[in-house]
Amino acid sequence: MAQKSSHAARKKGGVWKILLVLVVLLALAAGAAGVFAYNEINGNGKPGAEVTVSIPQGSGVAAIANRLKDAGVIRSARLFRWYVGHKGAAGKLQYGDFTLQTGAYSYDALIAALSTYAKAETVRVTIPEGTTAIAIAQKMEAAGLCSAEEFLKEANEGDFREYTFWQYVPDDADAPDRFMKCEGYLFPETYEFLKDDTVHNYVATFYAQFDAQITEEMYAELKKQDMTLPQLITLASFVQEEAGNTQDSNVAQVFRNRLAEGSPYPRLQSNTSSYIQSDSDNNYLWNWVAPYYGGWDNIPENIVAAYDTYSCKGLPAGPISNPGLAAIKAALHPQPDEEAKDAYFFVTDLKGSYYYARTLSEHNANCQKAAAVNKTMNTNQ
């Protein structure tokens, strides 16, 4: 028994020695991490070379921290993000070209440097809500910033994984019927672009602005509704095109009623993306997709089938424009008037009035009312 007790004591003592070593190692590691953080925050590194860091408009703290780390100005993007948040300085950081020095700044000095607007020649571009990706690319070309082709190529094929929303947008291989990957996510806003910046940064400016609109609460609501981000933005783009005004929630509700399980009308049947070939209509397929492919007959059959809302059930393969925040919110959580709550149809007249109906017969009657108003207006012109 004595020998067994002695063996157990030695074994127990060995365990305590191992634990002691582990505690010491952890303490040393924590100490080293503390020293690193202290030196990093207080700028105790060795000053190095001058570098130019370009911060695109709309960049969040994470994107800024990554650019600073890539340029060698800081050593820890995570620590910088934490410090900026701790200081409440995120809203102070500006965009532009900054001439900085590697290893030379305390975080406070770096925040101060990035909080001073970097004077540079800029070009203002205004993108209205509901503008298509192709039209945005054309505006960028007209502003002398880049060619439309370069813009669309980067917007569709570039790497923008730094933005949260990007992980929810499928690649082309996983969305073979979608027209353009970028459509819907180039947020409409007035921008001040740096002249002679890179095409990537131009696109990143749009994407950063979009990313800032979609909050954690909105992602939570999407999960609650079992709805994907592309589905939301696709629906929002139709709300934007069919309304884009005080009727956003009503129109969104009509479309959601059509999309609901068991709906007697499971197609959107919206002229804003349909088989109708007319220059007078705001028709995504006719006005934007067809010219891109060199004519209606050249559009791939799968694209036509996926975007003709009179034939495809449910939502089409992707957004048909880049909607504003009001349309996105209405699509996510509409608050309709009583007349639109259970409606499956709507029609508008030239005065901008909306007529809602639950049955086809009611809708046909509303179409006659709208036609009468339109006739009167055309007669008076």
N, C-alpha and C positions, 0 to 999 in steps of 0.2 A: 504493500500500500504506500510506503514511504517513497519508493522509487517512482511509482505512478504519479504521486503528488509532485515530486521534484520535476518530472517530465512536463507535467501540465503547467507548472510555474514557469519553466523555461519557455514553453510554447506561448504562454500568455505574455511573458516579457518580450518575446520576439514580435508579437503583434503590436505591442505598444511602441516598440522601436520603429516599426514600419509606419505606424500612424504618426509618430513624432516627425519622421523624415518627410512624410507627405505634408504635414502642417508647415514645416519649415520651407519646403519647396513652394507651397501655395503662398506663403507669406512673402517669399522672395519674388515670386511672379507678380503678386499684387503690388509689391514695392516697385518693381521694374515698370509695371504698367502705370503706376502713379507718377513715377519720375518722367516717363515718356509723355504722359498727358500734361504734366506741369511744364515741361520744356516746350512742348508743342504749342500750348495755349499762350505761353509767355514769350514765344519767339526766341528761344535760346539756341537756335540752330546757327549754322555758319552761312552767312550771306553768299549767294551764288550769282548766276547770270541773270540778266534781264530777259523777261519773256512777255509776250503779248497774249493776253487771255481774252477771247471773245465770248461775251455773255449775250445770247439771243434774248430779245424782248419776250417777256412772259416766262422766263426760266424760273423754276422753283429752287428752293435751297438745295435739294438733293442734286439737281442738274448742275448748279453752280459749284457745289462742293466737288463733284466728280471732275469738272473742268479744271479746277484749281489743283486737284491732286494729280491729274494727268500732266499738267504743266510743271509740276514739281514745286509749286508754291506752298502747299501743305503736304503732310504725310498721311493724314487720316481724314478721309471724307466723312466718316461716321462721327468722329469727334467734333469736327467743324459744324456739322448739321446740329448736333446736340447743343453746342455752345451758342449758335445763332438762335436756336429755340429758347435756350435758357435766358438769353439776353433780350428776347422779344424783338430781335432786329430783322426778322425776315422781310418785313414790309419796307425796310430802308434800302435794301440791296437794289442797285440799278442795273441796267443793261448797257452794253457798248463794248468798246475795245479798251482794255486796261493794261497799261505797262506796269508790270510788277517784277519783283525780284524773288528768286527761289530762296527759301530758307531764311528770309530776313524779317518776317512780320510776326508780331504777336497777333492773336486773333482779333483783339480790339482794334489794332491798327489796320488790319486787313478789312474788317467790317467798315471802318471809317473810309478806307480807300474805295471800297466798292459801293459806298453810299453817296459818293460824289458822281454826279452825272458825267459820263465820259463824252466830251464833246466830239462829235463826228458828223460827217455829212449824212443826212438821212433823207429818205423818200417816204412820203405819206401815201398809204394805200387804204382805201375804204372798201370793205367787203360787206354788202348788204346781206341780211338774213335771206336764206333761200338761194344763194348763188351756187351754181354747180362747180365741181372741181375744175372742169375744163375752162369755165368762165373765169375762175380765180387765176388759173395759170395764164390765161390771156391778159388779165389785168397786170400780173407780175411782169409779163413781157412788155406790155405797153408802158409800164413805169421804168423800163430800162434796167431791171434788176437781174433778170435771167430769161432764157427762152421758155416758152410754154412747155415745150417738149422736155427740157431739163427738169422743170419743176414737177411735172407729172411723174416722170421716171423716179425721181427721188422720193416723192410723196408715196408712191406705190411700192417701191422696192427698197427704200432706205431702212436702216436699223434705228428704231426709235423705242427700244425696249426700256429706256429710262423712264418712260411715262406709263403710269399705271394702266390706263385704258388700252394700251397697245397689246397687252397680253390677252385681251378679250376679243380682238379683231383677228379672225382666222386668216391664214395665208391663202394665196391663190389656189394652191393645191387642194385645200380643204373647202374651198368655195368656188368651184369651177364655173358656176353660172353667174357669178357676180361680175358686174361691169368694171368697177374700179375699187380697189381696196381703200383708197383715201377718201372716197366720197362719204360725206357725212361728218367727218372728223376735222375738217379745216374750218375752225370756228370763225364765224363772221364777226368782224370787229374793225375798228380803224387802227392801223398799225403804223409805227415809225420804223422803217427798215433801214439798217445801215447799208449805205452804198458800198458796193464791192465786197459784200459779205459772201459767204458760201451759200450755195443752193440748199445744202443740208440745214444751215441755220435759219434760212427763210422758212422752210417747211416746219422746222422745229418750233418756230415762233407760233405758228398756227396750232400745232399739236399741244404745245405747253398751255396755250390759252384754253383749248378744249379740255385738257386734263384737269385744269383748275375748276371747271364748272361742275364736274361729276363728283359729288361729295361722297363720303363714306355712308351717309344716310341714304343716298340714292342707290348706291350699290347694295345696301341692305334691303331696300325696298324691291329692287330687281330680284334678289334672291328669294324674297318672300313671295313674289308673284311668279316665280319660276320663269323669269323672262331674261333673255340675254341682252347685253349692251347693244350689239348690232340690231336686234329686234326693236329695241327702244328707239334708236336713232333712225332706223328705217321708218317706223311709224311716225316719229316726229317730223321727218322730212315731208311726209304726205300732209300732216297737219299744217306745216309751214306753207306748203304750196296751195292747199285748198282754203286756208284761212290766213294765218299770219296776222291775226288781229284779235279783237275781243271774243271771237267765236272759236278760238283754239280749243277750249275744253269741250264745247258742244261737238265740234267736228271729231275730236279725238274719241269722244264717247261713241259716236256713230260707228267709227272704224273698229273700236274695241267690241262693240256689240256684234259686228259682222264677224270678227275673229273669234268670238267666244265659242266654246264647245257646244255643239248642237244648234248653231246658228242656221237659219233657213237660207241665209245669204253669205256663204263663206268666202266670197271674193270681195276685194275692195271696190272694184269697178269705178276707178278714178281716171278721169280723162287726163290727169297729169302724167300718167304713164300707161299708154294703151296702144292698141293697133291702129288708132285713128291717125291718118296721115294728112295733117292740115297745119299750115304755117300759122293760122290764126289761134290755134290752141297752144297752151303751155304744156307741151307733151315731151317728157324726158326722152322717150325712145326716138321720136321724130326729130326733135330740135337739137339733141346732143349726141345720142348714141349713133344714129344714122350717119351724120356728117363725119364722126370719128372713123367709121368704117368705110367711108366713101360712098354712102348711099344706103337706102333702106334694104335693098336686095342683098347687100353684102353683110348685113348684120348676121352673126352666127345664129342658127335656129334656136340653140339653147338659151341664148341671151334674150331673144324675143319672147320665148315661152316663159322665161323667168321674170320678165318685167311687164308683160301685158296683163294688167290687173283685171281684165275682163275674162281671161282664160285661166290664169294661175290661181289656185286656192291659197288663202292665207296671205302673208306678206310676200312681196317680191324678194329677189335674192340680195338686195342691198338698198341703201338710201338713194334717193333721187335728187338730193341737194344737200346743202349744209345748213341745218336748221339753227335758229337761235335758242336761247335758254328758255324763253317762254313756251315755245312749241315743245321742247324736250320735257319740261315740267308737266305740261298739259297731257302729253302722251303717257307719261309715267303715272300720273295721278289726276285724271280729269275731274273737274267739279262742274258738271253740266247743269244747264237750266232744266226745268221740268219738261219742256217740250222736246228735249233731246235725249232724255234719260233712257228711253226704250226705243229710240228711233234707229232705223236701218238705212234711211235715205235722207239726202238733203240736196237742195238745188239753190242756186243764187240768181239774182237778177242784176241788171246793169247798175242799179242803185246801190248794190252791196248788201241787199237784204238776203237773209237765209231762211229757207222754208224746210222744216223737218217733218218726216213722216215715218210711221211704223209699217204701213202696208204699201204695196206697189200701187194700188188704186189711189191711195192718198197722195203718193208721190206724183203720179200722173196728173192729178188735179193741181198740185203745187207747180208742176212744170208749166201748165197752162196759165196759171197766175203769173209766173215769172215771165213767160213769153209775152203776155199782155202788157206788162210793165215795160219790157224791152221794146215792144212795138211802139208804145207811146213815146218813149225816149228817142227812138230813131226817127219818128215822125217830126218831133220837135226840133231836131238838129238841122 
